[in-house]
Every structure is written in C-alpha cells, then in structure tokens.
Amino acid sequence: MSRVSLDRGWSPRLTDATVLGRWPHLVGPDIADHCTPVSLRDGELVLQAESTAWATQLRQLQRQLLTRLAAAVGKDVVKRIRVVAPSGPSWRHGPRTVRGRGPRDTYG
C-alpha cells in the first residue's frame, strides 16, 4: 500500500491525514480536549483553540508540540504551528449590512 501511495503522489496527503486523524493520540488528551487541528498545508498546522487562554498556552507549547509531532510522524511533516483564537459572535444576519456600531445603536 505504501508503494502505491508513493507512486501516485499520495504520501504527503496521507501523512497530513494521519496528523489530523490521530490528533488526540499524538498530543495527548489534555491538549486535544482544548484545541482542534483545522488544517495542515505546506508544513503549517493550524490549531483552533477553545479560548484565548488556551491559545496563549498553545503558543507557549509550540516547541514541545513540534518535537512530539516530529517524533511521531516525521521531521518534515509539521514545520510550523499557527494558533487561532476562538472567534467572537457575529451580529451579521443576511447579505446586507449597515455601517455603524451594530445592535448597540438601538439600546436606548
């Protein structure tokens, strides 16, 4: 199977899918419970943190995470980690918007 994946050029995609699919096993349940891998492209792993506090914590743990991932899946699979904080609520409902402060304008 590995020979077929190499012949067809699937090997990089399979290793990317391995990182995303085995995320809790690779980093442990403590970290996996508080962040989700979003994508892995060109060696950059994007992580979505559940809170801004966890985003800060993951940024501080980047070096350890890169070491752990390199030992598990290979040295050149994950080269960088970009941590994305959770997004705030969106007040946009529909295709049209009005400039201004949004829903706070109607509060008195």
GIGI-V252449 format. One record per helix or strand of 3 or more residues. SS is the DSSP state (A for helix, B for strand). FROM is the first residue (numbers start at 1). LEN is the number of residues. Records with the same first field share a line. If there is no record, write none. Layout:
SS: FROM-LEN  FROM-LEN
This chain:
A: 2-7  11-11  23-5  29-4  52-9  62-12  102-5
B: 35-7  44-6  80-5
